[in-house]
Amino acid sequence: MPHLKAPKEKEPLWKAWDQAAQKKGIRHTVYSVNKDQYTGEWLDNKKHGKGTYIWKETGCLYDGDWQKGKRNGFGTLSYPDGKGGYKKEYSGGWKNNWRHGYGTEFYTEDEFYEGEWYGGKRSGWGRMYFKDGTIYEGEWFDDQRNGQGMLRQVNENRHEGSWKDGMKNGPGKFYYLDSGQVFEGVWVNNTPKCGTMRDFGRENAPAPTQYPIPSIELLNGEGVIAEAEEKFLQDQE
């Protein structure tokens, strides 16, 4: 008896059509229903690899890495400058469409942040350049100055110490380099509550005070200051 081959089952046509329609590899510009456009690499019908996305409504442009349809890796987000070109808004790391890792955010021409991000917010170590010329360098959390950091003013006077919710909170030192003095104490919501002022480099200061600061004559002065500072620190907890 002759051996008969079983007929090969044919797949439905819709499967072949679907496979042909799957976006994979490099594609020319693909337009969304809302007229956003993407040019770049695909995998399993999702943006994956290098690509450029332009939002129709805002004109903003993202150029960089993608993974499974989301911005992941390194990329640059820009916005129209009104002259036919673009200005950078953010350049750096991304994760799941959020700024994440190390990157630089340009708020204005005179104000920008460079440092670490987590979930779209400044978190970790970073340096912020403000438009008035002051610079903050230190720790951030939840998009605000939190932890240890230094704020340097245009005249080089600076505060070094603890921050919470964007304000000076806790132990710190403020250096008046223009007059050659330093205040060391405890701050609460940007206000110094207690501490000591002493001369610091007064002989080299550009505008020193007329007289040096006298020494503390209070018996056990250090103990009194320490006790007062401890009270304010406990109130902050």
C-alpha positions as CSV (number, residue, x, y, z in Angstrom):
1,M,0.0,0.0,0.0
2,P,1.6,3.3,-1.0
3,H,2.4,5.9,1.7
4,L,0.3,9.0,1.4
5,K,1.6,12.4,2.6
6,A,-0.8,14.3,4.9
7,P,-1.7,17.6,3.2
8,K,-0.1,20.6,4.8
9,E,-2.5,22.7,6.7
10,K,-2.8,26.2,5.3
11,E,-2.7,29.1,7.7
12,P,-5.6,31.6,7.4
13,L,-4.8,34.5,5.2
14,W,-5.2,37.0,8.1
15,K,-2.1,35.6,9.8
16,A,0.0,36.2,6.7
17,W,-1.4,39.7,6.3
18,D,-0.8,40.4,10.0
19,Q,2.8,39.2,9.8
20,A,3.4,41.4,6.8
21,A,2.0,44.3,8.6
22,Q,4.2,43.9,11.7
23,K,6.6,46.7,12.0
24,K,10.2,45.5,12.6
25,G,13.6,47.0,11.9
26,I,14.1,50.5,10.4
27,R,11.0,52.1,9.0
28,H,10.3,55.4,7.3
29,T,8.1,57.9,9.0
30,V,4.9,56.3,10.5
31,Y,2.0,58.7,11.4
32,S,-0.3,58.1,14.3
33,V,-4.1,58.9,14.2
34,N,-3.4,62.2,16.0
35,K,-0.8,63.0,13.4
36,D,2.2,62.5,15.7
37,Q,5.1,61.0,13.7
38,Y,7.9,58.5,14.4
39,T,10.9,57.6,12.3
40,G,13.2,54.9,13.4
41,E,13.6,51.3,14.5
42,W,10.8,48.9,15.5
43,L,10.5,45.5,17.2
44,D,7.2,43.5,17.5
45,N,5.2,46.5,16.4
46,K,6.7,48.8,19.1
47,K,9.2,51.6,18.9
48,H,12.5,49.9,19.8
49,G,16.1,51.1,19.2
50,K,17.0,54.5,17.8
51,G,14.2,56.8,16.7
52,T,12.8,60.3,16.5
53,Y,9.3,61.2,17.6
54,I,7.5,64.5,16.9
55,W,4.3,65.6,18.6
56,K,1.9,67.3,16.3
57,E,0.2,69.4,18.9
58,T,3.3,71.0,20.6
59,G,5.9,70.5,17.9
60,C,8.3,69.0,20.5
61,L,10.8,66.5,19.3
62,Y,12.5,63.5,21.1
63,D,15.5,61.9,19.5
64,G,17.1,58.9,21.2
65,D,16.7,55.4,22.5
66,W,13.5,53.5,22.8
67,Q,12.6,50.2,24.4
68,K,9.3,48.4,24.0
69,G,7.5,51.5,22.9
70,K,8.8,53.8,25.6
71,R,11.7,56.2,25.9
72,N,14.5,54.3,27.6
73,G,18.3,54.9,27.5
74,F,19.8,58.2,26.3
75,G,17.8,60.9,24.5
76,T,17.2,64.6,23.9
77,L,13.8,66.4,24.2
78,S,13.6,69.7,22.3
79,Y,10.9,72.3,21.6
80,P,10.4,74.7,18.7
81,D,12.4,77.9,19.0
82,G,9.9,79.9,16.8
83,K,12.5,80.4,14.1
84,G,12.3,77.1,12.4
85,G,14.7,75.3,14.7
86,Y,14.7,73.7,18.1
87,K,16.0,74.4,21.6
88,K,17.0,71.6,24.0
89,E,14.8,71.1,27.0
90,Y,16.4,68.0,28.4
91,S,19.3,65.8,27.4
92,G,20.2,62.6,29.3
93,G,18.9,59.4,30.7
94,W,15.3,58.1,30.4
95,K,13.4,55.2,31.9
96,N,9.8,54.3,31.0
97,N,9.2,57.8,29.5
98,W,10.6,59.5,32.6
99,R,13.8,61.5,33.0
100,H,15.9,59.0,34.9
101,G,19.7,58.7,35.6
102,Y,22.0,61.5,34.8
103,G,20.8,64.4,32.6
104,T,20.6,68.2,32.1
105,E,17.3,70.2,32.1
106,F,17.3,73.7,30.5
107,Y,14.6,75.8,32.2
108,T,15.6,79.1,30.5
109,E,18.8,80.4,28.8
110,D,20.1,81.4,32.2
111,E,18.8,78.6,34.4
112,F,19.6,74.9,34.2
113,Y,20.1,71.8,36.3
114,E,22.7,69.0,35.7
115,G,22.7,65.9,37.8
116,E,20.7,62.9,38.8
117,W,17.0,62.1,38.2
118,Y,14.6,59.5,39.4
119,G,11.1,59.0,38.0
120,G,11.1,62.4,36.3
121,K,12.2,64.4,39.4
122,R,15.6,65.7,40.5
123,S,16.8,63.2,43.0
124,G,20.3,62.3,44.0
125,W,23.3,64.6,43.5
126,G,23.0,67.6,41.2
127,R,24.0,71.2,40.5
128,M,21.4,73.9,39.8
129,Y,22.3,77.2,38.2
130,F,19.8,80.0,38.9
131,K,19.2,83.0,36.7
132,D,20.2,85.4,39.5
133,G,23.7,83.9,39.5
134,T,23.5,81.7,42.6
135,I,24.5,78.0,42.4
136,Y,23.3,75.1,44.5
137,E,25.4,71.9,44.5
138,G,24.4,69.0,46.6
139,E,21.7,66.4,47.3
140,W,18.1,66.4,46.0
141,F,15.0,64.4,46.6
142,D,11.5,64.6,45.1
143,D,12.6,67.6,42.9
144,Q,13.7,69.7,45.9
145,R,16.9,70.4,47.8
146,N,17.1,67.7,50.5
147,G,20.1,66.5,52.3
148,Q,23.6,68.1,52.3
149,G,24.4,70.9,50.0
150,M,26.1,74.2,49.3
151,L,24.5,77.4,48.0
152,R,27.0,79.9,46.5
153,Q,25.9,83.5,45.9
154,V,27.2,85.8,43.2
155,N,29.5,87.6,45.8
156,E,31.0,84.2,46.8
157,N,29.2,84.2,50.1
158,R,27.9,80.7,50.7
159,H,25.8,78.4,52.9
160,E,27.0,74.8,53.6
161,G,24.7,72.5,55.5
162,S,21.5,70.6,55.7
163,W,18.4,71.2,53.5
164,K,14.8,70.0,53.7
165,D,12.0,70.6,51.2
166,G,14.1,73.2,49.4
167,M,15.0,75.3,52.4
168,K,17.9,75.5,54.9
169,N,16.9,73.2,57.8
170,G,19.3,71.8,60.4
171,P,23.0,72.4,61.1
172,G,24.9,74.6,58.7
173,K,27.5,77.3,58.2
174,F,27.2,80.6,56.4
175,Y,30.4,82.1,55.2
176,Y,30.4,85.9,54.8
177,L,33.6,86.0,52.7
178,D,33.1,89.6,51.8
179,S,33.4,90.7,55.4
180,G,35.5,87.8,56.7
181,Q,33.0,86.2,59.1
182,V,31.2,82.9,59.5
183,F,28.0,82.0,61.3
184,E,27.6,78.4,62.5
185,G,24.4,77.2,63.9
186,V,20.9,75.7,63.2
187,W,18.4,76.9,60.6
188,V,14.6,76.3,60.5
189,N,12.9,77.0,57.2
190,N,15.7,79.3,55.9
191,T,15.9,81.3,59.2
192,P,18.9,81.0,61.5
193,K,17.6,80.2,65.0
194,C,20.7,80.0,67.1
195,G,24.5,79.7,66.7
196,T,27.7,81.7,66.9
197,M,29.3,84.3,64.7
198,R,33.1,84.5,64.5
199,D,35.8,86.0,62.3
200,F,37.0,83.9,59.4
201,G,39.7,85.2,57.1
202,R,39.0,88.7,58.1
203,E,42.5,89.9,57.2
204,N,42.0,89.0,53.5
205,A,38.3,90.0,53.2
206,P,37.5,92.7,50.6
207,A,35.2,94.6,53.0
208,P,36.0,93.6,56.6
209,T,34.1,95.0,59.6
210,Q,35.7,97.8,61.5
211,Y,36.3,95.8,64.6
212,P,36.9,92.0,65.1
213,I,34.2,90.0,66.8
214,P,34.9,89.8,70.6
215,S,35.3,86.4,72.2
216,I,32.4,84.9,74.2
217,E,32.8,85.5,77.9
218,L,29.8,83.4,78.9
219,L,30.7,80.6,81.3
220,N,30.3,77.3,79.4
221,G,29.2,79.2,76.3
222,E,29.7,76.2,74.1
223,G,27.4,74.1,76.3
224,V,24.7,76.8,76.2
225,I,24.8,77.0,72.4
226,A,24.8,73.2,72.1
227,E,21.7,72.9,74.3
228,A,19.8,75.5,72.4
229,E,20.7,73.9,69.0
230,E,19.6,70.5,70.2
231,K,16.2,71.9,71.1
232,F,15.7,73.2,67.6
233,L,16.9,70.0,66.0
234,Q,14.5,67.9,68.1
235,D,11.6,70.2,67.1
236,Q,12.4,69.4,63.4
237,E,12.1,65.6,63.9
